[in-house]
Amino acid sequence: PTSGLSATDAETCVTALREISKKLGVLVLVVIHQPRREVAEMFDTLLLLTSSPGRICYLGPMSGAVAHFEACRRPLPSHMNPTDFMLDVVTPGTKVDASSELISEYNAQLWPKVEARIAKALNEPGKTTREMLQAAHSGKVRLSRYAVPFHTQFAALLKRQLRVTFRNLSAIALHVGVPLGVGVVLGTIFQGIGNHKFGVAHLQFVFILFTMLSLQSLPLMPMLVDHRIFMKYETSEKLYSELAYLITSICIMLPLSLFAAIGQTAIIYWFSGLPAPLFIPILLWTLLLFVFFDAIFQCVCAITPDSQQALLLAVPFLVVFMVFNGVIVTRATAPAFLRWIFELSPTGYAMQAVALRMSSGAGLIGQGIIDELGYEEGEDLKGVVVIASMTLVFRIIQCFALRHFNNLRR
Protein backbone atom coordinates (compact mmCIF):
# COMPACT_ATOMS: atom_id res chain seq x y z
CA PRO A 1 0.00 0.00 0.00
CA THR A 2 2.98 2.36 0.31
CA SER A 3 4.26 2.13 -3.28
CA GLY A 4 4.86 5.60 -4.68
CA LEU A 5 4.42 7.29 -1.30
CA SER A 6 6.94 9.38 0.55
CA ALA A 7 8.39 7.99 3.80
CA THR A 8 6.11 10.29 5.80
CA ASP A 9 2.97 9.32 3.90
CA ALA A 10 3.94 5.64 4.14
CA GLU A 11 4.16 5.95 7.91
CA THR A 12 0.72 7.59 8.02
CA CYS A 13 -0.74 4.80 5.88
CA VAL A 14 0.70 1.99 8.02
CA THR A 15 -0.39 3.78 11.21
CA ALA A 16 -3.97 3.81 9.92
CA LEU A 17 -3.78 0.11 9.03
CA ARG A 18 -2.47 -0.71 12.51
CA GLU A 19 -5.31 1.23 14.14
CA ILE A 20 -7.85 -0.67 12.02
CA SER A 21 -6.27 -3.99 12.94
CA LYS A 22 -6.21 -3.29 16.68
CA LYS A 23 -9.61 -1.61 16.87
CA LEU A 24 -11.54 -4.14 14.80
CA GLY A 25 -9.51 -7.20 15.71
CA VAL A 26 -8.76 -8.15 12.11
CA LEU A 27 -5.62 -9.49 10.44
CA VAL A 28 -3.90 -7.10 8.03
CA LEU A 29 -1.37 -8.50 5.57
CA VAL A 30 1.01 -5.89 4.14
CA VAL A 31 3.62 -6.31 1.40
CA ILE A 32 6.25 -3.64 1.93
CA HIS A 33 9.71 -3.25 0.39
CA GLN A 34 11.66 -0.43 2.02
CA PRO A 35 10.11 0.73 5.30
CA ARG A 36 11.79 3.21 7.58
CA ARG A 37 12.59 2.10 11.15
CA GLU A 38 9.46 3.71 12.65
CA VAL A 39 7.24 1.96 10.11
CA ALA A 40 8.86 -1.44 10.59
CA GLU A 41 8.42 -1.28 14.35
CA MET A 42 4.62 -1.03 13.93
CA PHE A 43 4.35 -4.59 12.61
CA ASP A 44 3.81 -7.50 14.96
CA THR A 45 5.08 -10.29 12.69
CA LEU A 46 7.62 -10.35 9.88
CA LEU A 47 7.75 -12.79 6.95
CA LEU A 48 11.04 -12.10 5.12
CA LEU A 49 11.50 -13.48 1.60
CA THR A 50 14.43 -13.60 -0.79
CA SER A 51 13.97 -12.52 -4.38
CA SER A 52 14.11 -14.68 -7.53
CA PRO A 53 12.69 -17.01 -6.30
CA GLY A 54 10.95 -16.01 -3.08
CA ARG A 55 12.13 -18.25 -0.24
CA ILE A 56 11.52 -17.75 3.45
CA CYS A 57 14.48 -16.44 5.46
CA TYR A 58 12.62 -15.44 8.61
CA LEU A 59 9.14 -15.85 10.08
CA GLY A 60 8.53 -14.58 13.57
CA PRO A 61 8.03 -11.47 15.70
CA MET A 62 9.28 -8.23 14.15
CA SER A 63 10.98 -7.37 17.44
CA GLY A 64 13.02 -10.61 17.30
CA ALA A 65 14.30 -10.26 13.72
CA VAL A 66 17.54 -8.44 14.60
CA ALA A 67 18.38 -10.97 17.35
CA HIS A 68 17.80 -13.83 14.90
CA PHE A 69 20.19 -12.29 12.38
CA GLU A 70 22.83 -11.88 15.12
CA ALA A 71 22.39 -15.54 16.04
CA CYS A 72 23.02 -16.35 12.37
CA ARG A 73 26.32 -14.41 12.53
CA ARG A 74 24.89 -11.42 10.67
CA PRO A 75 24.90 -8.63 13.30
CA LEU A 76 23.28 -5.28 12.51
CA PRO A 77 25.88 -2.57 11.77
CA SER A 78 25.66 0.47 13.98
CA HIS A 79 23.64 3.49 12.77
CA MET A 80 21.89 1.45 10.01
CA ASN A 81 18.19 0.92 9.39
CA PRO A 82 17.48 -2.74 10.32
CA THR A 83 15.12 -3.25 7.37
CA ASP A 84 17.71 -1.94 4.88
CA PHE A 85 20.31 -4.30 6.35
CA MET A 86 17.95 -7.32 6.22
CA LEU A 87 17.00 -6.61 2.60
CA ASP A 88 20.68 -6.36 1.65
CA VAL A 89 21.64 -9.71 3.13
CA VAL A 90 18.66 -11.68 1.75
CA THR A 91 18.91 -10.34 -1.81
CA PRO A 92 20.97 -12.69 -4.03
CA GLY A 93 23.84 -11.03 -5.88
CA THR A 94 24.59 -8.22 -3.43
CA LYS A 95 28.01 -7.77 -1.76
CA VAL A 96 26.64 -8.89 1.60
CA ASP A 97 24.43 -11.66 0.20
CA ALA A 98 23.77 -14.32 2.83
CA SER A 99 20.44 -15.59 1.54
CA SER A 100 21.50 -19.25 1.24
CA GLU A 101 22.87 -19.35 4.79
CA LEU A 102 19.78 -17.63 6.21
CA ILE A 103 17.47 -20.05 4.39
CA SER A 104 19.39 -22.97 5.87
CA GLU A 105 19.23 -21.43 9.35
CA TYR A 106 15.47 -20.90 8.96
CA ASN A 107 14.90 -24.48 7.91
CA ALA A 108 17.00 -25.74 10.81
CA GLN A 109 15.86 -23.40 13.63
CA LEU A 110 12.53 -21.75 12.88
CA TRP A 111 10.68 -24.11 10.55
CA PRO A 112 10.37 -26.92 13.15
CA LYS A 113 8.75 -24.43 15.53
CA VAL A 114 6.36 -23.19 12.83
CA GLU A 115 5.50 -26.77 11.90
CA ALA A 116 4.77 -27.60 15.54
CA ARG A 117 2.48 -24.58 15.86
CA ILE A 118 0.62 -25.61 12.71
CA ALA A 119 0.12 -29.16 14.00
CA LYS A 120 -1.11 -27.85 17.34
CA ALA A 121 -3.54 -25.47 15.70
CA LEU A 122 -4.94 -28.21 13.47
CA ASN A 123 -5.60 -30.43 16.48
CA GLU A 124 -7.35 -27.74 18.51
CA PRO A 125 -10.97 -26.95 17.60
CA GLY A 126 -11.19 -23.31 16.66
CA LYS A 127 -13.96 -20.84 17.36
CA THR A 128 -16.84 -20.46 14.97
CA THR A 129 -17.43 -17.18 13.17
CA ARG A 130 -20.22 -16.36 15.57
CA GLU A 131 -18.04 -17.07 18.64
CA MET A 132 -15.22 -14.92 17.28
CA LEU A 133 -17.60 -12.04 16.61
CA GLN A 134 -19.16 -12.34 20.06
CA ALA A 135 -15.73 -12.37 21.69
CA ALA A 136 -14.63 -9.30 19.75
CA HIS A 137 -17.82 -7.33 20.46
CA SER A 138 -18.62 -8.41 24.04
CA GLY A 139 -21.42 -10.73 22.96
CA LYS A 140 -23.35 -8.04 21.04
CA VAL A 141 -23.34 -9.37 17.50
CA ARG A 142 -25.76 -8.76 14.65
CA LEU A 143 -26.00 -12.04 12.75
CA SER A 144 -27.16 -10.67 9.41
CA ARG A 145 -25.90 -10.03 5.93
CA TYR A 146 -25.94 -6.34 6.77
CA ALA A 147 -23.83 -4.63 9.40
CA VAL A 148 -26.62 -2.31 10.58
CA PRO A 149 -30.40 -2.74 11.04
CA PHE A 150 -32.93 -1.67 8.43
CA HIS A 151 -33.84 1.64 10.06
CA THR A 152 -30.17 2.68 10.06
CA GLN A 153 -29.84 1.75 6.39
CA PHE A 154 -32.96 3.76 5.55
CA ALA A 155 -31.83 6.80 7.57
CA ALA A 156 -28.40 6.85 5.90
CA LEU A 157 -29.86 6.44 2.40
CA LEU A 158 -32.51 9.09 3.02
CA LYS A 159 -29.92 11.58 4.30
CA ARG A 160 -27.67 10.98 1.30
CA GLN A 161 -30.50 11.16 -1.22
CA LEU A 162 -31.77 14.42 0.26
CA ARG A 163 -28.31 15.95 -0.05
CA VAL A 164 -27.90 14.74 -3.64
CA THR A 165 -31.38 15.89 -4.64
CA PHE A 166 -31.25 19.37 -3.15
CA ARG A 167 -27.68 19.91 -4.30
CA ASN A 168 -29.00 20.26 -7.85
CA LEU A 169 -31.70 22.90 -7.52
CA SER A 170 -31.95 23.40 -11.27
CA ALA A 171 -33.02 19.75 -11.68
CA ILE A 172 -35.69 20.21 -9.02
CA ALA A 173 -36.89 23.36 -10.78
CA LEU A 174 -37.21 21.44 -14.06
CA HIS A 175 -38.86 18.48 -12.36
CA VAL A 176 -41.54 20.76 -10.93
CA GLY A 177 -41.54 23.64 -13.42
CA VAL A 178 -42.03 21.65 -16.63
CA PRO A 179 -45.32 20.03 -15.47
CA LEU A 180 -46.56 23.43 -14.33
CA GLY A 181 -45.70 24.88 -17.72
CA VAL A 182 -47.51 22.02 -19.46
CA GLY A 183 -50.47 22.74 -17.18
CA VAL A 184 -50.60 26.33 -18.44
CA VAL A 185 -50.49 25.16 -22.06
CA LEU A 186 -53.24 22.56 -21.62
CA GLY A 187 -55.29 24.95 -19.50
CA THR A 188 -55.13 27.50 -22.30
CA ILE A 189 -56.26 24.88 -24.83
CA PHE A 190 -59.27 23.85 -22.75
CA GLN A 191 -59.99 27.31 -21.36
CA GLY A 192 -63.67 27.85 -20.51
CA ILE A 193 -64.78 24.31 -21.32
CA GLY A 194 -66.75 24.26 -18.09
CA ASN A 195 -69.04 26.96 -19.46
CA HIS A 196 -70.38 24.59 -22.11
CA LYS A 197 -72.91 21.81 -21.74
CA PHE A 198 -71.62 18.36 -20.89
CA GLY A 199 -70.52 16.48 -23.99
CA VAL A 200 -67.69 14.70 -25.78
CA ALA A 201 -65.37 17.70 -25.31
CA HIS A 202 -65.55 17.29 -21.52
CA LEU A 203 -64.57 13.63 -21.81
CA GLN A 204 -61.67 14.56 -24.10
CA PHE A 205 -60.56 17.12 -21.52
CA VAL A 206 -60.59 14.56 -18.70
CA PHE A 207 -58.81 11.95 -20.84
CA ILE A 208 -56.02 14.36 -21.79
CA LEU A 209 -55.65 15.43 -18.16
CA PHE A 210 -55.37 11.83 -16.95
CA THR A 211 -53.00 10.90 -19.77
CA MET A 212 -50.58 13.78 -19.19
CA LEU A 213 -50.44 13.15 -15.45
CA SER A 214 -50.03 9.41 -15.91
CA LEU A 215 -47.06 9.90 -18.24
CA GLN A 216 -45.30 12.39 -15.99
CA SER A 217 -42.81 9.79 -14.68
CA LEU A 218 -42.04 8.36 -18.13
CA PRO A 219 -39.14 10.76 -18.92
CA LEU A 220 -37.50 9.80 -15.61
CA MET A 221 -36.98 6.16 -16.64
CA PRO A 222 -33.38 6.60 -17.93
CA MET A 223 -32.45 8.24 -14.63
CA LEU A 224 -34.14 5.44 -12.67
CA VAL A 225 -32.11 2.83 -14.59
CA ASP A 226 -28.88 4.74 -13.85
CA HIS A 227 -29.74 4.89 -10.16
CA ARG A 228 -30.50 1.17 -10.14
CA ILE A 229 -27.11 0.36 -11.68
CA PHE A 230 -25.36 2.42 -9.01
CA MET A 231 -27.48 0.72 -6.34
CA LYS A 232 -26.39 -2.72 -7.59
CA TYR A 233 -22.76 -1.92 -6.87
CA GLU A 234 -23.58 -0.94 -3.29
CA THR A 235 -26.03 -3.74 -2.51
CA SER A 236 -23.55 -6.28 -3.89
CA GLU A 237 -21.29 -5.24 -1.00
CA LYS A 238 -24.23 -5.62 1.43
CA LEU A 239 -24.12 -1.96 2.39
CA TYR A 240 -27.93 -1.87 2.48
CA SER A 241 -30.94 -3.85 1.31
CA GLU A 242 -32.92 -3.38 -1.89
CA LEU A 243 -36.04 -2.63 0.15
CA ALA A 244 -34.29 0.26 1.91
CA TYR A 245 -33.33 1.67 -1.49
CA LEU A 246 -36.88 1.27 -2.81
CA ILE A 247 -38.52 3.02 0.14
CA THR A 248 -35.95 5.81 0.04
CA SER A 249 -36.51 6.48 -3.65
CA ILE A 250 -40.28 6.56 -3.07
CA CYS A 251 -39.90 8.99 -0.18
CA ILE A 252 -37.77 11.41 -2.23
CA MET A 253 -39.02 11.29 -5.82
CA LEU A 254 -42.71 10.62 -5.24
CA PRO A 255 -43.43 13.74 -3.12
CA LEU A 256 -41.76 16.00 -5.69
CA SER A 257 -43.70 14.39 -8.52
CA LEU A 258 -46.96 14.55 -6.56
CA PHE A 259 -46.41 18.23 -5.84
CA ALA A 260 -45.90 18.88 -9.55
CA ALA A 261 -48.97 16.76 -10.41
CA ILE A 262 -51.19 18.64 -7.96
CA GLY A 263 -49.98 21.98 -9.32
CA GLN A 264 -50.51 20.93 -12.91
CA THR A 265 -54.02 19.65 -12.19
CA ALA A 266 -54.95 22.82 -10.30
CA ILE A 267 -53.73 25.07 -13.13
CA ILE A 268 -55.58 23.12 -15.83
CA TYR A 269 -58.74 22.99 -13.75
CA TRP A 270 -58.62 26.72 -13.03
CA PHE A 271 -58.43 27.49 -16.75
CA SER A 272 -61.25 25.05 -17.58
CA GLY A 273 -63.86 26.87 -15.53
CA LEU A 274 -65.48 23.65 -14.32
CA PRO A 275 -67.49 23.77 -11.07
CA ALA A 276 -65.40 23.79 -7.90
CA PRO A 277 -67.04 20.67 -6.35
CA LEU A 278 -65.62 18.57 -9.18
CA PHE A 279 -62.01 19.54 -8.45
CA ILE A 280 -61.42 17.25 -5.47
CA PRO A 281 -62.74 14.06 -7.18
CA ILE A 282 -60.75 14.82 -10.34
CA LEU A 283 -57.61 15.57 -8.31
CA LEU A 284 -57.90 12.37 -6.26
CA TRP A 285 -58.42 10.15 -9.31
CA THR A 286 -55.55 11.93 -11.07
CA LEU A 287 -53.16 11.30 -8.17
CA LEU A 288 -54.31 7.69 -7.92
CA LEU A 289 -53.50 7.17 -11.60
CA PHE A 290 -50.16 8.93 -11.21
CA VAL A 291 -49.11 6.67 -8.32
CA PHE A 292 -50.19 3.58 -10.28
CA PHE A 293 -48.29 4.41 -13.47
CA ASP A 294 -45.26 5.53 -11.45
CA ALA A 295 -45.22 2.04 -9.91
CA ILE A 296 -45.34 0.51 -13.40
CA PHE A 297 -42.47 2.62 -14.70
CA GLN A 298 -40.26 1.91 -11.68
CA CYS A 299 -41.09 -1.80 -11.86
CA VAL A 300 -40.09 -1.90 -15.53
CA CYS A 301 -36.84 -0.05 -14.76
CA ALA A 302 -36.03 -2.67 -12.12
CA ILE A 303 -36.57 -5.54 -14.55
CA THR A 304 -34.90 -4.38 -17.76
CA PRO A 305 -31.11 -4.08 -18.19
CA ASP A 306 -31.12 -0.63 -19.82
CA SER A 307 -33.33 2.41 -20.36
CA GLN A 308 -34.10 1.63 -24.01
CA GLN A 309 -35.60 -1.74 -23.16
CA ALA A 310 -37.43 -0.16 -20.23
CA LEU A 311 -39.19 2.29 -22.53
CA LEU A 312 -40.12 -0.51 -24.93
CA LEU A 313 -41.53 -2.69 -22.16
CA ALA A 314 -43.59 0.18 -20.72
CA VAL A 315 -45.46 0.79 -24.00
CA PRO A 316 -47.80 -2.26 -23.82
CA PHE A 317 -48.96 -1.30 -20.32
CA LEU A 318 -49.65 2.26 -21.45
CA VAL A 319 -51.55 1.16 -24.57
CA VAL A 320 -53.75 -1.35 -22.75
CA PHE A 321 -54.61 0.76 -19.73
CA MET A 322 -55.03 4.01 -21.71
CA VAL A 323 -57.12 2.66 -24.59
CA PHE A 324 -59.57 0.57 -22.57
CA ASN A 325 -61.12 3.54 -20.79
CA GLY A 326 -64.73 3.47 -21.99
CA VAL A 327 -64.26 6.41 -24.36
CA ILE A 328 -61.73 5.27 -26.97
CA VAL A 329 -62.74 1.63 -26.56
CA THR A 330 -66.08 0.95 -24.90
CA ARG A 331 -67.47 -2.25 -23.46
CA ALA A 332 -69.79 -2.52 -26.44
CA THR A 333 -67.10 -2.07 -29.11
CA ALA A 334 -64.36 -4.12 -27.42
CA PRO A 335 -63.89 -7.74 -28.53
CA ALA A 336 -65.61 -10.14 -26.17
CA PHE A 337 -62.37 -11.88 -25.24
CA LEU A 338 -60.81 -8.57 -24.17
CA ARG A 339 -63.65 -7.10 -22.10
CA TRP A 340 -62.05 -8.42 -18.91
CA ILE A 341 -59.46 -5.66 -19.28
CA PHE A 342 -62.09 -3.11 -18.21
CA GLU A 343 -62.13 -4.81 -14.81
CA LEU A 344 -58.44 -3.91 -14.41
CA SER A 345 -58.18 -0.61 -16.32
CA PRO A 346 -57.29 2.23 -13.91
CA THR A 347 -58.03 4.87 -16.54
CA GLY A 348 -61.42 3.24 -17.18
CA TYR A 349 -62.42 3.49 -13.52
CA ALA A 350 -61.19 7.09 -13.28
CA MET A 351 -62.97 8.17 -16.48
CA GLN A 352 -66.17 6.49 -15.33
CA ALA A 353 -66.12 8.15 -11.90
CA VAL A 354 -65.52 11.65 -13.26
CA ALA A 355 -67.91 11.32 -16.23
CA LEU A 356 -70.77 10.25 -13.95
CA ARG A 357 -70.24 13.32 -11.76
CA MET A 358 -70.04 15.66 -14.75
CA SER A 359 -73.24 14.29 -16.28
CA SER A 360 -75.28 14.46 -13.09
CA GLY A 361 -76.83 17.81 -14.06
CA ALA A 362 -76.85 17.36 -17.84
CA GLY A 363 -80.32 15.77 -18.09
CA LEU A 364 -81.23 13.31 -20.80
CA ILE A 365 -78.30 14.29 -23.02
CA GLY A 366 -75.82 13.48 -20.30
CA GLN A 367 -77.54 10.22 -19.43
CA GLY A 368 -77.55 9.25 -23.09
CA ILE A 369 -73.76 9.73 -23.30
CA ILE A 370 -73.23 7.69 -20.14
CA ASP A 371 -75.42 4.88 -21.44
CA GLU A 372 -73.58 4.86 -24.76
CA LEU A 373 -70.21 4.59 -23.00
CA GLY A 374 -71.49 1.80 -20.75
CA TYR A 375 -70.52 3.50 -17.50
CA GLU A 376 -72.16 2.22 -14.30
CA GLU A 377 -72.83 3.80 -10.91
CA GLY A 378 -71.38 2.54 -7.64
CA GLU A 379 -67.98 1.26 -8.82
CA ASP A 380 -65.78 3.95 -7.26
CA LEU A 381 -64.73 1.82 -4.28
CA LYS A 382 -64.09 -1.15 -6.53
CA GLY A 383 -61.91 1.02 -8.75
CA VAL A 384 -59.87 2.33 -5.82
CA VAL A 385 -59.32 -1.19 -4.48
CA VAL A 386 -58.29 -2.53 -7.89
CA ILE A 387 -55.85 0.32 -8.58
CA ALA A 388 -54.35 0.18 -5.08
CA SER A 389 -53.96 -3.61 -5.29
CA MET A 390 -52.25 -3.48 -8.70
CA THR A 391 -49.97 -0.69 -7.46
CA LEU A 392 -48.93 -2.86 -4.53
CA VAL A 393 -48.34 -5.84 -6.83
CA PHE A 394 -46.08 -3.80 -9.11
CA ARG A 395 -44.13 -2.51 -6.10
CA ILE A 396 -43.63 -6.07 -4.84
CA ILE A 397 -42.44 -7.15 -8.30
CA GLN A 398 -40.11 -4.15 -8.36
CA CYS A 399 -38.58 -5.14 -5.02
CA PHE A 400 -38.13 -8.74 -6.21
CA ALA A 401 -36.55 -7.56 -9.48
CA LEU A 402 -34.19 -5.18 -7.68
CA ARG A 403 -32.89 -8.10 -5.63
CA HIS A 404 -32.71 -10.86 -8.25
CA PHE A 405 -32.41 -9.21 -11.68
CA ASN A 406 -29.45 -7.45 -13.33
CA ASN A 407 -26.98 -8.51 -10.63
CA LEU A 408 -23.30 -7.79 -11.13
CA ARG A 409 -21.11 -10.56 -12.49
CA ARG A 410 -17.88 -10.77 -10.52
Summary of the structure (lengths in Angstrom):
residues: 410
radius of gyration: 35.6
end to end distance: 23.4
largest distance: 116.0
contacts: 1149
relative contact order: 0.07
helix: 70%
strand: 3%
